[in-house]
Amino acid sequence: MTIRNLDALFRPQSVAVIGASQRPGSVGAMVWARLLQGGFPGPLWPVNPKLDMLDGRPVAADASDLPEAPSVALLCTPPATWPGIVHGLGRLGTRAAIIVGEARSDSDRQAVQDALAAARPHLLRIVGPGSLGVITPALRAHLGAPSCTVAAGGVAWVSQSNALTNAVLGWAHARGLGFSHAVALGGEADVDAGDVLDYLASDPGTRAILLELDAVRAARKFMSAARAAARNKPVLALRSGRSDPDDALYTAAFRRAGMVRVDALDDLLDEIETLGVGRVAASDSATLIASDRGVATLACDAFAAAGDTLAHWPPSTADALAQALPHVAPGNPLVLGDVARPEHFGAALRALADHRASGTAFVVHASTHSAPAVDVARVLIEHQRYAYRGLLACFFGGVDASTRDALHAQGIPVHTTPQRLARAFARLVDYRLGRELLMQTPESAPAEAPASIDAAQAEAREALAQGVHELRGDAAARLFAHFGLTVADSAETKDETNSATVVDVAIELRDDENFGPVFRFTTPSPDGVAAPMQVYGLPPLNPLLARDIATNSPYAREVAPEPTLAALTALSQTVCEIREIVGLTLTLRVLKDRVRLVEPLVRLAATRSRLAIMPYPRRFEETLDWHGQRMTVRPIRPEDEAAHREFVGSMTRDDLRLRFFGAVGAFDHSQLARMTQIDYDREMAFIATVAGEDGALRTLGVVRAIADPDNDTAEFALAVRSDLKGKGLGRLLMERIIAYARSRGTRWLVGEVLRENAAMIALANRCGLKMTTTEDPGVVGFRMALDSPATPARR
């Protein structure tokens, strides 16, 4: 399961506390008290067979005695009671439960499994066991036993630790900060971090997500959810256990997902301020405004240590500041002087407003007689609108609570030291760069011929059929040759070692229990004294992702990059295409202008774990004759972006309006990247392509389906070049997406069409979709059951 019924947790309509109590110190008493203190406005029902009334409310002896099914129930009873309670709640219609108690013994853990079995037929979701709770402050829903009531804010907190959750909630409470949601996952028997990320990715009240975890469960689901979330909003992750030998694997996974890893809890707490309060569009650089030269120097040191860059102003910016502040020497940092008054800070922000190269505005200030902190804060509030890239403030010694709250209300984060401000900004930049990496279109790599791949797969299967589980020497060389990789013979190895080798990179592939097949690259230190550098990579890799790995090496500048990138990409393709490969070890010998594989060992088995990230599914490619042309229908690839831009540009304005339900202009890179860089699991897009006279591929049509995380329903969309309508291409593409969704086990295929789009309505009818009504009279819905025999299409 994924997000099914999570809305009951995050948007509860009614709450029951099973085991609500008046006994001081009991879990039932704490949970009930916090629910009342939070002021939840919906129905609250205590359940306890030993009580008749609790805080003026009638107490039900059993959940079956409640007037209606609560949308969520909190279980504060002993573990032995959990399965029976969950069974009763499921029959009643409750959609979610939070188990607050811990599962400490074997019998407790068996009770958890029995509760999950009781919940499954009713699709009832369980948080916990051992969960501090799920909190949605905007709804005043404190479902659990947090240490304090929580204010509303823009950041979501998700953690596997109850103690850290309580500490973070208390820290934020003391500083007037809040959360969109706070989730303590507990034992993650059902609802886990991937599920919550999936929900929060599209939650409009959440601007950023802070995640604390020790380990990832269900890595493919987690990576898919994290990548989807990071495309929409910052996701920052803290993982304890830096001494863990595989900690670098988590660093690689977080980066691959577009998340920003932080090193300490303090850094994560600072982002509650920066992301929860601020409206900062982080640029690569900033302008520092201070009144004192010493303060400015301290701030510059902090920014340099964090890797931040002060903006280089064009002459026009300096001229504007010289006119606005004639007594100040324009420069970055902008030092206003010891006699600066509050209005000088406002004048600086106004002068910078039309000069976007100045980046994000930082105001770092120590209160003076001529510029008290409270007056400077008032001016910043009045001039916040002039900060195009956002405004961050640092007041040495802090400000009083009312001033802090006023700054927060205007979206101005307040930090207490320049170091904390600089690190917070650096993480915003890291997120933007990581998101850009997610959205990049990789360079095209020459695809190996399907016949070559088929031959390699046949060799691996034949070896297993003969009882061979390891390939070395010539057998390994033949396998890699199918993917354009060369294995050095013994003579070459000796000559290259003595002369031209720049570095030998040890490469290992192993089947990790969490992330499935992963690469580990080990490079010796240049001085031979420091520890070797180790980085991980999650297949599939393309040249762009390979470059991100290779550029971390201290040897990267000594060699031509293309051979190394091609080799890493080909190794990844080998692993993705030959599913019998469960491990390999080899040395990648990197020379100035070429690379060789040295002493490869390939381990084979009949089965292995699934890749954490779905590779390009070549099995869906097909080539057919279509109206006198050789047309290929295949899944879309990132490198199709240019052809997709031309395809969209070829459509008439009216066709674009019918497809996108409104007038649209040109699509930018970010929008096109979302169309061409897909999950290949939840989302599939098939394109029809032909080669033009110049050999370049032209996209003729595209059909896509995006399934909900539960794989219950997938929504389809179709577009065909305007000059190719009426030739059967739409029907051909629709049949393939229907077959794909059905093969994936999706239950329903749905779509919406403008009522005036007669051609699409007719096509949907011919393909067997049934028309439905929608809330908009101008829109027609369509629906097809995929878990039943296909309805014969009308011709």
C-alpha positions in Angstrom: 0.0 0.0 0.0 1.0 3.6 -0.3 -1.3 6.7 0.1 -4.6 4.8 0.3 -6.7 6.2 3.2 -3.8 8.5 4.4 -6.2 11.4 4.1 -8.0 10.0 7.1 -4.7 10.6 9.1 -3.9 14.0 7.7 -7.5 15.3 7.3 -9.5 13.5 10.0 -13.2 14.2 10.3 -13.7 12.3 13.6 -11.4 10.6 16.2 -11.9 7.8 18.6 -9.4 7.1 21.5 -9.5 3.4 22.3 -8.4 3.1 25.9 -9.0 6.7 26.8 -8.3 7.1 30.5 -8.4 9.5 33.5 -5.6 7.7 35.3 -2.6 10.2 35.6 0.4 9.1 33.6 -1.3 6.5 31.5 -0.9 6.5 27.7 -4.7 6.7 27.3 -4.8 9.8 29.6 -2.0 11.6 27.8 -3.4 10.9 24.3 -6.9 12.0 25.3 -5.6 15.2 27.1 -3.5 16.3 24.1 -6.4 15.8 21.7 -8.6 18.0 23.9 -5.9 20.6 24.4 -5.3 20.8 20.7 -8.9 21.9 20.2 -9.9 19.4 17.5 -13.3 20.6 16.3 -14.8 17.3 15.0 -16.4 14.6 17.0 -14.2 13.0 19.7 -15.2 9.7 21.2 -13.5 8.1 24.2 -13.7 4.2 24.4 -13.2 2.4 27.7 -15.4 -0.3 29.2 -14.5 0.8 32.7 -15.8 4.4 32.4 -19.2 6.0 31.8 -18.1 9.6 31.4 -14.8 11.3 30.7 -14.4 15.1 30.8 -18.1 15.5 30.3 -18.3 13.2 27.3 -20.1 9.8 27.3 -17.7 6.9 27.0 -18.4 3.9 24.7 -17.6 0.5 26.1 -16.5 -0.8 22.7 -15.8 0.7 19.3 -19.0 -1.1 18.0 -21.0 1.2 20.4 -19.8 4.4 18.7 -22.5 6.4 16.8 -20.5 6.1 13.6 -17.2 5.0 12.3 -14.4 7.4 13.3 -12.1 8.3 10.4 -9.1 7.5 12.6 -8.7 5.7 15.9 -5.9 5.9 18.4 -5.1 2.6 20.2 -3.8 3.1 23.8 -4.5 -0.5 24.9 -2.2 -3.6 25.5 -0.8 -5.4 22.4 -3.0 -8.5 22.9 -6.1 -6.4 22.2 -4.9 -4.8 18.9 -6.0 -7.5 16.5 -9.5 -7.6 17.8 -9.9 -3.8 18.0 -8.6 -3.4 14.4 -10.9 -6.1 13.2 -13.9 -4.3 14.8 -12.8 -0.9 13.5 -12.4 -2.3 10.0 -15.8 -3.7 10.0 -17.2 -0.4 11.2 -15.6 1.5 8.4 -12.7 3.2 10.1 -9.9 4.0 7.6 -6.9 4.5 9.8 -5.5 3.7 13.2 -2.5 4.8 15.2 -1.0 2.3 17.6 0.7 4.3 20.3 1.9 1.4 22.4 5.2 -0.3 21.8 5.7 -3.9 20.6 8.6 -5.1 22.8 8.2 -8.9 23.0 7.7 -11.7 20.5 4.1 -11.9 21.4 3.7 -8.2 21.0 5.2 -8.4 17.5 2.9 -11.3 16.6 0.0 -9.1 17.8 1.1 -6.4 15.3 1.1 -9.0 12.4 -2.3 -10.2 13.5 -3.5 -6.6 13.5 -2.2 -6.0 10.0 -3.9 -9.2 8.8 -7.2 -7.9 10.4 -6.8 -4.5 8.7 -6.0 -5.7 5.2 -9.4 -6.8 4.1 -10.8 -3.4 5.0 -7.9 -1.4 3.6 -7.5 0.2 7.1 -4.0 1.8 7.4 -1.9 1.5 10.6 0.7 3.9 11.9 3.1 2.4 14.4 3.4 0.5 16.6 5.2 2.8 19.0 4.1 6.0 17.3 4.1 9.3 19.0 1.4 10.3 16.6 0.3 12.2 13.5 -0.2 16.0 13.9 -1.9 18.4 11.6 -1.9 21.8 13.4 -4.0 23.6 10.8 -6.9 21.3 11.7 -5.9 21.3 15.4 -5.6 17.6 15.1 -3.0 16.3 17.7 -3.4 12.5 17.2 -1.0 11.0 19.7 1.0 12.1 22.7 3.4 14.9 21.6 5.1 16.8 24.4 3.3 20.1 23.4 0.7 21.5 21.2 2.0 22.4 17.8 1.5 25.6 15.7 0.7 25.6 12.0 3.5 26.2 9.5 4.8 25.3 6.1 7.3 22.5 6.8 6.4 18.8 7.4 8.4 16.8 9.9 8.7 13.0 9.3 10.7 10.9 11.7 11.4 7.3 12.8 12.2 8.6 16.3 9.7 9.6 19.0 12.4 11.2 21.1 13.7 13.4 18.3 10.2 14.3 17.2 9.3 15.5 20.7 12.6 17.5 20.9 12.0 19.1 17.5 8.4 20.0 18.3 9.5 21.6 21.6 12.3 23.5 20.0 10.0 24.9 17.4 7.3 25.7 19.9 9.8 27.8 21.9 10.6 29.8 18.8 7.1 30.4 17.5 7.6 28.0 14.6 5.1 25.5 13.3 4.5 22.6 10.9 2.1 21.6 8.2 2.3 18.0 9.6 4.4 16.1 12.1 4.6 12.4 11.8 6.3 9.9 14.1 6.4 6.7 12.1 7.1 4.3 14.9 7.7 0.7 13.8 6.5 1.3 10.2 4.6 -2.0 10.2 2.3 -0.5 7.5 2.6 3.2 6.9 6.3 4.0 6.2 8.4 7.0 5.1 7.8 6.3 1.4 4.0 6.4 2.0 4.2 9.7 3.8 6.5 11.3 1.2 4.0 10.3 -1.4 1.2 12.0 0.4 3.2 15.2 1.2 4.6 15.5 -2.3 1.2 16.9 -3.5 0.0 18.4 -0.2 -0.6 22.1 -0.9 0.0 23.1 2.7 3.5 21.6 2.8 6.3 23.8 1.2 9.2 21.6 2.4 9.8 18.2 4.0 12.3 17.4 6.7 13.0 13.7 7.0 14.8 11.9 9.8 15.5 8.2 9.5 18.0 5.4 10.2 17.1 3.0 7.4 14.9 2.8 4.3 12.3 0.2 3.9 10.9 -0.7 0.5 13.6 1.1 -1.3 11.9 1.3 -4.8 8.8 2.8 -3.3 10.9 5.2 -1.2 13.0 6.3 -4.1 10.0 6.8 -6.4 8.2 8.8 -3.7 11.3 10.9 -2.8 12.0 11.7 -6.5 8.4 12.8 -7.0 8.5 14.9 -3.9 11.9 16.6 -4.6 10.6 17.7 -8.0 8.0 19.7 -6.3 9.5 21.0 -3.0 12.7 20.8 -1.0 13.2 17.5 0.8 16.0 17.5 3.4 17.1 14.3 5.1 19.1 13.5 8.3 20.4 10.0 8.8 22.3 9.0 11.9 25.0 6.5 11.6 27.9 8.1 9.8 30.1 5.3 11.1 28.0 2.8 9.2 30.2 1.4 6.4 27.3 1.7 4.0 26.4 5.3 5.0 27.8 6.5 1.7 25.1 4.5 -0.1 22.5 6.6 1.6 24.3 9.7 0.5 24.2 8.5 -3.1 20.5 7.5 -2.8 19.5 10.8 -1.3 21.4 12.7 -4.0 19.9 10.5 -6.8 16.4 11.3 -5.4 17.1 15.0 -5.4 17.1 15.3 -1.7 19.5 17.3 0.4 21.4 15.5 3.1 22.2 17.4 6.3 24.9 16.4 8.8 23.4 17.4 12.1 20.1 18.0 13.8 20.9 21.7 14.3 21.0 22.1 10.5 17.6 20.4 10.1 16.2 22.6 12.8 17.5 25.7 11.1 15.5 24.7 8.0 12.3 24.8 10.0 13.0 28.5 10.2 14.3 29.0 6.6 11.8 26.9 4.7 8.8 27.0 7.1 8.9 30.8 7.3 10.8 32.1 4.4 9.8 32.6 0.8 13.2 32.4 -0.6 14.0 31.6 -4.3 17.6 30.6 -3.7 20.0 31.9 -6.3 23.7 31.0 -6.5 24.7 34.2 -4.8 23.7 36.8 -2.3 24.2 40.4 -1.3 25.1 41.0 2.3 23.9 44.2 4.0 25.4 45.1 7.4 26.1 48.2 9.4 29.4 47.2 11.0 32.6 46.2 9.2 33.4 43.6 11.8 30.0 42.0 11.6 30.3 42.0 7.8 33.7 40.3 8.0 32.3 37.6 10.3 29.4 37.0 7.9 31.7 36.8 4.9 33.8 34.2 6.7 30.6 32.2 7.5 29.4 32.3 3.9 32.8 31.2 2.5 32.9 28.3 5.0 29.5 27.2 3.9 30.4 27.4 0.2 28.2 30.4 -0.5 29.2 33.1 -2.9 28.6 36.9 -2.7 27.2 38.3 -5.9 29.4 40.1 -8.3 27.6 43.3 -9.2 27.5 44.9 -12.6 28.3 48.6 -12.7 24.6 49.5 -12.9 24.0 48.0 -9.4 26.9 49.9 -7.9 25.6 53.1 -9.5 22.1 52.6 -8.2 23.4 52.1 -4.6 25.7 55.1 -4.9 22.7 57.3 -5.7 20.5 55.8 -3.0 23.2 55.9 -0.3 25.8 58.5 -1.3 27.7 58.3 2.0 28.3 54.5 1.6 31.0 52.9 -0.6 29.0 50.5 -2.8 30.3 47.0 -2.7 29.4 43.5 -1.6 29.3 43.2 1.4 27.4 46.5 1.6 28.6 48.1 4.8 26.3 51.0 5.8 28.6 52.3 8.6 28.5 52.7 12.3 26.0 55.6 12.1 23.6 53.7 9.9 19.9 54.3 10.7 17.1 51.8 10.1 15.9 53.7 6.9 19.3 53.0 5.3 18.5 49.3 5.3 15.3 50.1 3.5 17.0 52.3 1.0 19.5 49.5 0.2 16.7 47.0 -0.5 14.9 49.5 -2.7 18.0 50.2 -4.7 18.7 46.5 -5.2 15.1 45.7 -6.3 15.7 46.2 -10.0 19.1 44.4 -10.0 18.4 40.7 -9.9 22.0 39.8 -10.3 22.4 40.9 -6.7 20.8 37.6 -5.6 19.2 36.9 -2.3 19.4 39.7 0.3 21.1 38.9 3.6 20.8 41.4 6.5 23.2 40.7 9.3 22.9 43.2 12.1 24.0 43.8 15.7 21.8 46.4 17.5 23.2 49.9 17.8 22.0 53.1 19.4 21.3 54.6 15.9 19.7 51.4 14.6 18.0 49.3 17.3 17.2 45.8 16.2 13.4 46.3 16.6 13.5 49.3 14.3 15.6 47.6 11.7 13.2 44.7 11.8 10.3 47.0 11.2 12.0 48.5 8.1 12.7 45.0 6.8 9.1 44.1 7.1 8.1 47.3 5.2 10.6 46.6 2.4 10.4 42.9 2.2 8.5 43.2 -1.2 11.6 44.6 -2.8 13.7 41.5 -2.2 13.1 39.6 -5.5 15.1 36.5 -4.4 13.9 36.6 -0.8 15.3 38.1 2.4 17.0 36.4 5.3 17.9 38.1 8.5 20.4 37.6 11.3 20.2 39.6 14.5 23.0 39.0 16.9 21.5 38.4 20.3 18.1 37.8 18.8 14.9 39.8 18.9 11.9 39.8 21.2 9.1 37.4 20.5 6.7 39.9 19.1 9.3 41.2 16.6 10.3 37.7 15.6 6.6 36.8 15.0 6.1 39.9 12.9 9.1 39.0 10.8 7.8 35.5 10.4 4.4 36.8 9.4 6.1 38.5 6.4 8.1 35.5 5.4 11.4 36.7 6.8 13.5 33.9 8.5 15.5 35.1 11.5 18.7 33.4 12.5 20.9 34.1 15.5 24.4 33.7 13.9 25.8 34.3 10.4 27.0 30.7 10.4 23.5 29.3 10.8 22.1 31.7 8.1 24.9 30.8 5.7 24.5 27.0 6.1 20.7 27.3 5.7 21.2 29.2 2.5 23.8 26.7 1.2 21.3 23.9 1.6 18.7 25.9 -0.4 21.3 26.1 -3.2 22.1 22.4 -2.8 18.4 21.6 -3.3 18.2 23.8 -6.4 21.2 22.1 -7.9 20.0 18.7 -7.0 16.6 19.4 -8.5 18.3 20.6 -11.7 20.2 17.3 -11.9 16.9 15.5 -11.6 15.5 17.6 -14.4 18.5 17.5 -16.7 18.2 15.9 -20.1 21.3 13.5 -20.4 23.4 13.4 -23.5 22.3 10.7 -25.9 24.3 7.5 -25.5 24.5 5.0 -28.5 22.0 2.3 -27.7 23.4 -1.2 -28.1 21.6 -3.2 -30.8 18.8 -5.4 -29.4 20.4 -8.4 -31.1 23.6 -7.8 -29.1 21.7 -7.5 -25.9 19.7 -10.6 -26.7 22.9 -12.5 -27.3 24.4 -11.3 -24.0 21.2 -12.4 -22.1 21.3 -15.8 -23.9 25.0 -16.3 -22.8 24.1 -15.6 -19.1 21.2 -18.0 -19.2 23.1 -20.7 -20.9 25.9 -20.4 -18.3 23.3 -20.9 -15.5 21.7 -23.8 -17.3 25.1 -25.5 -17.3 25.6 -24.8 -13.6 28.1 -22.0 -14.1 27.6 -19.2 -11.6 30.8 -17.2 -12.2 32.2 -15.8 -15.4 35.9 -14.9 -15.7 38.5 -14.4 -18.4 37.3 -14.9 -21.9 33.7 -15.6 -20.9 33.4 -12.3 -19.0 35.1 -10.5 -21.9 32.6 -11.9 -24.4 29.7 -10.8 -22.2 31.0 -7.2 -21.8 31.9 -6.9 -25.5 28.2 -7.0 -26.3 28.0 -3.6 -24.6 31.1 -2.1 -26.2 33.4 -2.7 -23.3 37.0 -4.0 -23.7 38.8 -6.3 -21.3 42.6 -5.9 -21.3 44.7 -9.0 -21.8 47.7 -9.7 -19.6 50.2 -8.0 -21.9 48.2 -4.9 -22.2 47.7 -4.9 -18.4 51.4 -5.0 -17.8 52.3 -2.3 -20.4 49.6 0.1 -19.2 50.5 -0.3 -15.6 54.0 0.6 -16.3 53.3 3.6 -18.4 50.0 5.3 -19.2 47.6 4.4 -16.3 46.3 7.5 -14.5 44.2 5.6 -11.9 42.7 2.2 -11.3 39.2 2.4 -10.0 37.9 -0.7 -8.2 34.2 -1.3 -9.1 31.9 -3.7 -7.2 28.3 -4.5 -7.8 26.4 -6.1 -4.9 22.8 -6.9 -4.3 21.9 -4.7 -1.3 19.1 -5.9 0.9 17.4 -2.4 0.8 18.4 -0.8 -2.5 18.9 -3.9 -4.6 21.9 -3.9 -7.1 24.2 -1.0 -6.3 27.7 0.0 -7.6 30.6 0.9 -5.3 33.5 2.8 -6.8 36.8 3.0 -4.8 39.5 5.3 -5.9 43.0 5.5 -4.2 43.9 8.8 -2.7 46.4 10.8 -4.8 48.9 11.1 -1.9 48.7 7.4 -1.0 48.2 8.3 2.6 44.6 9.4 3.0 41.9 6.8 3.0 40.6 5.7 -0.5 37.5 7.6 -1.7 34.4 5.5 -2.0 31.2 6.6 -3.7 28.1 4.6 -4.6 25.9 4.7 -7.7 22.4 3.3 -8.2 21.7 1.9 -11.6 20.5 2.8 -14.1 23.2 5.3 -14.9 23.3 7.5 -18.0 26.2 9.8 -19.1 24.9 12.7 -17.0 24.6 10.6 -13.8 27.9 9.0 -14.5 29.5 12.5 -14.8 28.0 13.4 -11.4 29.9 10.4 -10.0 33.1 10.8 -11.9 33.6 14.5 -11.2 33.9 13.7 -7.5 37.3 12.0 -8.3 40.5 13.9 -7.7 41.7 12.4 -11.0 38.8 13.8 -13.1 40.8 16.7 -14.6 43.7 14.4 -15.7 41.8 12.4 -18.3 39.4 12.8 -21.1 36.0 12.3 -19.5 34.1 10.7 -22.4 35.7 7.2 -22.2 35.0 6.9 -18.4 31.4 8.1 -18.8 30.8 5.7 -21.6 32.2 2.8 -19.6 30.2 3.5 -16.5 27.0 3.9 -18.6 27.8 0.6 -20.4 28.4 -1.2 -17.1 25.1 0.0 -15.8 23.3 -1.1 -19.0 24.9 -4.6 -18.7 23.6 -4.9 -15.1 20.1 -3.6 -16.1 19.7 -5.8 -19.2 21.1 -9.0 -17.7 19.0 -9.7 -14.6 21.0 -12.8 -13.9 24.0 -10.6 -12.8 23.9 -10.5 -9.0 27.4 -9.3 -8.4 30.6 -8.3 -10.1 34.1 -7.1 -9.3 36.6 -5.5 -11.7 39.1 -2.8 -12.1 38.4 0.1 -14.4 41.9 1.1 -15.7 41.6 4.8 -16.7 44.2 6.1 -19.1 44.6 9.5 -20.6 42.3 8.8 -23.6 40.7 5.4 -23.0 39.6 2.9 -20.4 40.0 -0.9 -20.0 38.3 -3.5 -17.8 40.9 -5.5 -15.8 40.2 -9.0 -14.3 36.4 -8.9 -14.3 34.5 -11.4 -12.3 30.7 -11.7 -12.9 28.5 -13.6 -10.5 25.2 -15.1 -11.8 22.0 -16.4 -10.2 18.5 -17.1 -11.3 17.0 -14.3 -9.3 18.1 -11.0 -7.7 16.5 -8.1 -6.0 14.6 -5.4 -8.0 16.5 -2.2 -8.9 15.5 0.7 -6.6 15.0 2.9 -9.7 13.2 1.4 -12.7 15.4 1.3 -15.9 14.2 2.1 -19.4 11.9 -0.9 -20.3 13.3 -1.9 -23.7 10.8 -4.9 -23.9 8.0 -2.5 -24.9 9.8 -1.3 -28.1 8.3 -2.4 -31.4 8.8 -1.4 -35.0 6.1 -1.7 -37.5 5.0 -0.6 -41.0 2.6 2.3 -40.8 1.3 4.1 -43.9 4.5 3.3 -45.9 6.9 4.3 -43.1 8.9 2.3 -40.5 7.5 3.6 -37.3 8.8 2.7 -33.8 6.5 2.7 -30.8 8.4 2.8 -27.5 8.6 4.3 -24.1 9.7 7.9 -24.0 13.3 8.7 -23.0 14.9 11.8 -21.4 16.8 12.4 -24.6 13.5 12.8 -26.5 13.1 16.3 -25.1 14.1 18.2 -28.3 11.9 16.0 -30.4 9.1 16.5 -27.9 9.5 20.3 -28.1 9.1 20.1 -31.9 6.1 17.7 -31.5 4.3 20.1 -29.2 5.2 23.0 -31.5 3.7 21.2 -34.4 0.2 21.1 -32.9 -2.3 23.8 -33.6 -3.4 26.1 -30.9 -6.9 24.5 -30.9 -5.4 21.0 -30.5 -3.2 22.2 -27.6 -6.2 23.7 -26.0 -8.2 20.5 -26.3 -5.3 18.5 -24.9 -4.4 20.7 -22.0 -7.8 22.1 -21.3 -6.8 25.7 -21.9 -4.7 28.1 -23.9 -1.0 27.2 -23.6 2.1 28.8 -24.9 5.6 27.3 -25.3 6.8 24.8 -22.8 10.1 25.5 -21.0 12.8 23.0 -20.2 11.3 22.1 -16.7 7.9 21.3 -18.2 9.4 19.2 -21.0 11.6 17.4 -18.6 8.6 16.3 -16.6 7.1 15.0 -19.8 10.1 13.0 -21.0 11.7 11.9 -17.7 9.3 9.5 -16.2 9.2 6.8 -13.6 8.6 3.8 -15.9 6.6 2.2 -13.1 3.8 4.4 -12.0 4.0 6.5 -15.1 4.4 5.3 -18.7 4.4 7.2 -21.9 4.5 5.6 -25.3 5.6 7.6 -28.3 5.4 6.9 -32.0 8.6 8.0 -33.9 9.9 7.9 -37.4 13.2 9.0 -38.8 13.2 12.1 -41.0 15.3 12.6 -44.2 18.1 14.0 -42.1 18.0 11.0 -39.8 16.6 12.9 -36.8 13.7 11.3 -35.1 10.3 12.9 -35.2 7.6 12.3 -32.6 4.2 11.6 -34.2 2.1 11.0 -31.1 2.3 10.2 -27.4 0.0 8.5 -25.0 0.6 8.4 -21.3 -0.9 6.9 -18.1 -0.1 8.0 -14.6 -1.2 5.6 -11.9 -1.9 6.6 -8.3 0.6 5.2 -5.8 -1.8 2.4 -4.9 -2.1 1.3 -8.6 -5.9 1.4 -8.3 -6.5 4.0 -11.0 -4.4 5.4 -13.9 -5.3 8.5 -15.8 -4.6 8.6 -19.5 -3.9 11.4 -21.9 -3.3 11.3 -25.7 -1.9 13.7 -28.3 -1.3 13.2 -32.0 0.3 15.6 -34.5 -2.4 17.8 -35.9 -1.5 16.9 -39.5 -1.8 13.1 -38.8 -5.3 12.9 -37.4 -7.7 10.4 -38.8 -5.0 7.8 -39.8 -5.5 5.4 -36.8 -2.4 6.5 -34.8 -4.5 7.5 -31.8 -6.2 4.1 -31.8 -2.9 2.3 -32.0 -1.4 4.2 -29.1 -4.5 3.8 -26.9 -4.6 0.1 -27.4 -1.0 -0.1 -26.2 -1.5 2.0 -23.0 -4.6 0.0 -22.2 -2.6 -3.3 -22.5 0.2 -1.8 -20.5 -2.0 -0.7 -17.6 -3.8 -4.1 -17.6 -0.5 -6.0 -17.5 0.6 -3.9 -14.5 -2.4 -4.9 -12.5 -4.1 -1.4 -12.5 -7.8 -1.7 -11.8 -9.2 1.3 -13.6 -8.2 3.5 -16.5 -9.8 6.9 -16.4 -9.6 10.2 -18.3 -11.3 13.5 -19.0 -12.0 15.2 -22.3 -13.5 18.5 -23.2 -17.1 17.9 -24.4 -16.3 19.7 -27.6 -13.5 17.3 -28.4 -15.7 15.0 -30.5 -12.8 13.1 -32.1 -11.3 12.0 -28.8 -14.7 11.1 -27.4 -15.4 8.9 -30.4 -11.9 7.3 -30.1 -12.5 6.5 -26.4 -15.8 4.9 -27.2 -14.2 2.8 -29.9 -11.5 1.6 -27.5 -14.2 0.4 -25.0 -14.1 3.2 -22.4 -17.4 4.1 -20.8 -18.6 7.7 -20.6 -19.2 9.2 -17.1 -20.3 12.5 -15.8 -18.0 15.0 -14.1 -18.6 18.1 -11.9 -17.8 20.3 -14.9 -20.6 20.2 -17.5 -18.0 21.1 -20.2 -15.9 18.0 -19.4 -16.7 14.4 -20.2 -15.2 11.6 -18.1 -14.2 8.1 -19.3 -13.6 4.9 -17.3 -12.6 1.4 -18.1 -12.4 -1.6 -15.7 -9.1 -3.3 -16.4 -9.5 -6.3 -14.0 -12.3 -7.7 -16.1 -12.3 -9.1 -19.7 -11.8 -6.4 -22.3 -15.0 -5.1 -23.8 -15.0 -5.6 -27.6 -14.2 -2.3 -29.2 -16.8 -0.8 -31.5 -15.6 -0.1 -35.0 
